Amino acid sequence: MPDRRPAGRHRLDAVTGHLPETAGDRDAARSAHRSAARRTTSLPERRHLEARANRLTP
């Protein structure tokens, strides 16, 4: 079955997470990083994004 996720979409979510993170919006950043982690097919990248999301958890 072909992968139907848009190519590079996880990168957009990752950037979408970085911007609110730098602005102090931890909830939006955490949500975007988790979304990016779910979308990537790369295990190392998924672990990195999940770690960033977990770092923002109160």
DSSP file (Angstrom, degrees, kcal/mol; ACC not computed):
  #  RESIDUE AA STRUCTURE BP1 BP2  ACC     N-H-->O    O-->H-N    N-H-->O    O-->H-N    TCO  KAPPA ALPHA  PHI   PSI    X-CA   Y-CA   Z-CA
    1    1 A M              0   0    0      0, 0.0     2,-0.0     0, 0.0     3,-0.0   0.000 360.0 360.0 360.0 129.0    0.0    0.0    0.0
    2    2 A P        -     0   0    0      0, 0.0     2,-0.6     0, 0.0     0, 0.0  -0.336 360.0-105.7 -71.4 150.9    1.5    3.4   -1.0
    3    3 A D        -     0   0    0      1,-0.1     0, 0.0     2,-0.1     0, 0.0  -0.666  31.5-170.0 -76.0 118.5    2.3    6.0    1.7
    4    4 A R        +     0   0    0     -2,-0.6    -1,-0.1     2,-0.1     3,-0.0   0.406  47.1 114.6 -94.2   1.1   -0.4    8.7    1.2
    5    5 A R  S    S-     0   0    0      1,-0.1     2,-0.1    34,-0.1     3,-0.1  -0.520  78.9-103.6 -72.0 138.1    1.1   11.3    3.5
    6    6 A P    >   -     0   0    0      0, 0.0     3,-1.9     0, 0.0     4,-0.4  -0.390  42.6-103.9 -61.3 133.9    2.2   14.4    1.7
    7    7 A A  T 3  S+     0   0    0      1,-0.3    -3,-0.0     2,-0.1     0, 0.0  -0.359 102.8   8.1 -59.8 131.9    6.0   14.4    1.3
    8    8 A G  T >> S+     0   0    0     31,-0.1     4,-1.4    -3,-0.1     3,-0.8   0.431  87.5 125.2  79.5  -1.3    7.7   16.8    3.7
    9    9 A R  H <> S+     0   0    0     -3,-1.9     4,-2.1     1,-0.3     5,-0.2   0.878  70.3  57.7 -59.6 -37.4    4.5   17.5    5.7
   10   10 A H  H 3> S+     0   0    0     -4,-0.4     4,-2.2     1,-0.2    -1,-0.3   0.842 102.4  55.5 -63.2 -30.6    6.2   16.4    8.9
   11   11 A R  H <> S+     0   0    0     -3,-0.8     4,-2.4     2,-0.2    -1,-0.2   0.894 105.6  51.0 -68.6 -38.6    8.8   19.1    8.3
   12   12 A L  H  X S+     0   0    0     -4,-1.4     4,-2.6     1,-0.2    -2,-0.2   0.924 111.1  48.7 -62.5 -43.5    6.2   21.8    8.0
   13   13 A D  H  X S+     0   0    0     -4,-2.1     4,-1.4     2,-0.2    -2,-0.2   0.882 109.3  53.2 -63.1 -37.8    4.7   20.5   11.3
   14   14 A A  H  X S+     0   0    0     -4,-2.2     4,-2.0     2,-0.2    -2,-0.2   0.921 111.6  44.3 -64.6 -43.6    8.2   20.6   12.9
   15   15 A V  H  X S+     0   0    0     -4,-2.4     4,-2.2     1,-0.2    -2,-0.2   0.903 109.6  56.6 -65.6 -40.3    8.7   24.2   11.9
   16   16 A T  H  < S+     0   0    0     -4,-2.6    -1,-0.2     1,-0.2    -2,-0.2   0.798 110.2  46.8 -61.4 -27.7    5.2   25.0   13.0
   17   17 A G  H  X S+     0   0    0     -4,-1.4     4,-1.4    15,-0.2    -1,-0.2   0.843 107.9  54.8 -79.4 -36.5    6.3   23.6   16.4
   18   18 A H  H  X S+     0   0    0     -4,-2.0     4,-2.2     1,-0.2     5,-0.2   0.907 102.6  56.3 -65.8 -42.1    9.5   25.5   16.5
   19   19 A L  H  X S+     0   0    0     -4,-2.2     4,-1.3     1,-0.2    -1,-0.2   0.941 110.9  40.2 -62.0 -51.0    8.0   29.0   16.0
   20   20 A P  H  >>S+     0   0    0      0, 0.0     5,-2.8     0, 0.0     4,-0.7   0.827 111.1  60.9 -68.1 -25.8    5.6   28.9   19.0
   21   21 A E  H ><5S+     0   0    0     -4,-1.4     3,-0.9     1,-0.2    -2,-0.2   0.935 106.0  45.2 -62.8 -44.1    8.2   27.2   21.1
   22   22 A T  H 3<5S+     0   0    0     -4,-2.2    -1,-0.2     1,-0.2    -3,-0.1   0.780 112.7  52.2 -70.1 -24.7   10.5   30.2   20.6
   23   23 A A  H 3<5S-     0   0    0     -4,-1.3    -1,-0.2    -5,-0.2    -2,-0.2   0.513 121.0-108.4 -87.5  -5.5    7.5   32.5   21.4
   24   24 A G  T <<5S+     0   0    0     -3,-0.9     2,-1.5    -4,-0.7    -3,-0.2   0.522  76.1 134.1  94.0   5.9    6.8   30.6   24.6
   25   25 A D     >< +     0   0    0     -5,-2.8     4,-2.1     1,-0.2     5,-0.2  -0.656  24.6 171.9 -89.6  83.8    3.6   28.9   23.5
   26   26 A R  H  > S+     0   0    0     -2,-1.5     4,-2.7     1,-0.2     5,-0.2   0.841  70.4  55.2 -65.1 -36.7    4.4   25.5   24.8
   27   27 A D  H  > S+     0   0    0      2,-0.2     4,-2.2     1,-0.2    -1,-0.2   0.938 111.4  43.1 -64.4 -47.0    1.0   23.9   24.2
   28   28 A A  H  > S+     0   0    0      2,-0.2     4,-2.3     1,-0.2    -2,-0.2   0.899 115.6  49.9 -65.4 -40.1    1.0   24.7   20.4
   29   29 A A  H  X S+     0   0    0     -4,-2.1     4,-2.6     2,-0.2     5,-0.2   0.931 110.6  49.1 -64.3 -45.8    4.7   23.7   20.1
   30   30 A R  H  X S+     0   0    0     -4,-2.7     4,-2.2     1,-0.2    -2,-0.2   0.915 111.7  49.6 -60.5 -44.3    4.1   20.4   21.8
   31   31 A S  H  X S+     0   0    0     -4,-2.2     4,-2.1     1,-0.2    -1,-0.2   0.912 112.4  46.8 -61.8 -44.6    1.1   19.6   19.6
   32   32 A A  H  X S+     0   0    0     -4,-2.3     4,-2.5     2,-0.2    -2,-0.2   0.897 111.5  50.7 -67.5 -40.3    2.9   20.5   16.4
   33   33 A H  H  X S+     0   0    0     -4,-2.6     4,-2.3     2,-0.2    -1,-0.2   0.900 111.3  48.7 -64.6 -39.5    6.0   18.4   17.4
   34   34 A R  H  X S+     0   0    0     -4,-2.2     4,-2.0    -5,-0.2    -1,-0.2   0.892 110.6  50.8 -67.1 -38.0    3.8   15.4   18.2
   35   35 A S  H  X S+     0   0    0     -4,-2.1     4,-1.4     2,-0.2    -2,-0.2   0.921 110.8  48.9 -63.2 -43.8    2.0   15.8   14.8
   36   36 A A  H  X S+     0   0    0     -4,-2.5     4,-1.7     1,-0.2    -2,-0.2   0.901 108.8  53.6 -62.4 -41.0    5.3   15.9   13.0
   37   37 A A  H  < S+     0   0    0     -4,-2.3    -1,-0.2     1,-0.2    -2,-0.2   0.887 108.3  49.9 -62.2 -39.1    6.5   12.8   14.9
   38   38 A R  H  < S+     0   0    0     -4,-2.0    -1,-0.2     1,-0.2    -2,-0.2   0.819 112.7  47.7 -68.1 -29.7    3.4   10.9   13.8
   39   39 A R  H  < S+     0   0    0     -4,-1.4    -2,-0.2    -3,-0.2    -1,-0.2   0.748  90.8  91.3 -87.0 -24.8    3.9   11.9   10.2
   40   40 A T     <  -     0   0    0     -4,-1.7   -35,-0.0     1,-0.1     0, 0.0  -0.387  56.8-157.4 -75.2 150.6    7.5   11.1    9.7
   41   41 A T        +     0   0    0     -2,-0.1     2,-0.6     5,-0.0    -1,-0.1   0.441  68.9  96.8 -99.7  -3.6    8.7    7.7    8.4
   42   42 A S     >  -     0   0    0      1,-0.2     4,-2.6     2,-0.0     5,-0.2  -0.783  62.0-156.2 -91.6 118.8   12.2    8.1    9.9
   43   43 A L  H  > S+     0   0    0     -2,-0.6     4,-2.5     2,-0.2     5,-0.2   0.919  94.0  49.0 -61.5 -45.8   12.5    6.5   13.3
   44   44 A P  H  > S+     0   0    0      0, 0.0     4,-2.1     0, 0.0    -1,-0.2   0.910 113.5  47.5 -61.1 -39.6   15.4    8.8   14.5
   45   45 A E  H  > S+     0   0    0      2,-0.2     4,-2.6     1,-0.2     5,-0.2   0.904 110.5  52.3 -67.0 -40.0   13.5   11.8   13.4
   46   46 A R  H  X S+     0   0    0     -4,-2.6     4,-2.6     1,-0.2     5,-0.2   0.926 109.8  48.9 -60.3 -44.8   10.4   10.5   15.2
   47   47 A R  H  X S+     0   0    0     -4,-2.5     4,-2.2     1,-0.2    -1,-0.2   0.906 111.2  50.1 -62.2 -41.3   12.4   10.0   18.4
   48   48 A H  H  X S+     0   0    0     -4,-2.1     4,-2.1     2,-0.2    -2,-0.2   0.935 112.9  45.6 -62.5 -47.1   13.8   13.5   18.1
   49   49 A L  H  X S+     0   0    0     -4,-2.6     4,-2.3     1,-0.2    -2,-0.2   0.885 112.6  50.2 -66.7 -39.0   10.4   15.2   17.6
   50   50 A E  H  X S+     0   0    0     -4,-2.6     4,-2.8    -5,-0.2    -1,-0.2   0.889 109.3  52.3 -65.1 -38.4    8.9   13.2   20.4
   51   51 A A  H  X S+     0   0    0     -4,-2.2     4,-2.0    -5,-0.2    -2,-0.2   0.902 109.1  49.9 -64.3 -40.7   11.7   14.2   22.7
   52   52 A R  H  X S+     0   0    0     -4,-2.1     4,-0.8     2,-0.2    -2,-0.2   0.921 112.5  47.4 -63.9 -42.7   11.1   17.9   21.9
   53   53 A A  H >< S+     0   0    0     -4,-2.3     3,-0.9     1,-0.2     4,-0.3   0.926 111.9  49.6 -63.4 -44.4    7.4   17.4   22.6
   54   54 A N  H >< S+     0   0    0     -4,-2.8     3,-1.3     1,-0.3    -1,-0.2   0.841 103.5  60.0 -65.2 -32.6    8.1   15.7   25.9
   55   55 A R  H 3< S+     0   0    0     -4,-2.0    -1,-0.3     1,-0.3    -2,-0.2   0.779 104.8  51.3 -64.1 -25.4   10.5   18.4   26.9
   56   56 A L  T << S+     0   0    0     -3,-0.9    -1,-0.3    -4,-0.8    -2,-0.2   0.431  83.9 110.0 -92.7  -0.2    7.6   20.9   26.6
   57   57 A T    <         0   0    0     -3,-1.3   -30,-0.0    -4,-0.3    -3,-0.0  -0.613 360.0 360.0 -79.2 130.6    5.3   18.8   28.8
   58   58 A P              0   0    0      0, 0.0    -1,-0.1     0, 0.0    -3,-0.1   0.519 360.0 360.0 -67.5 360.0    4.6   20.5   32.2
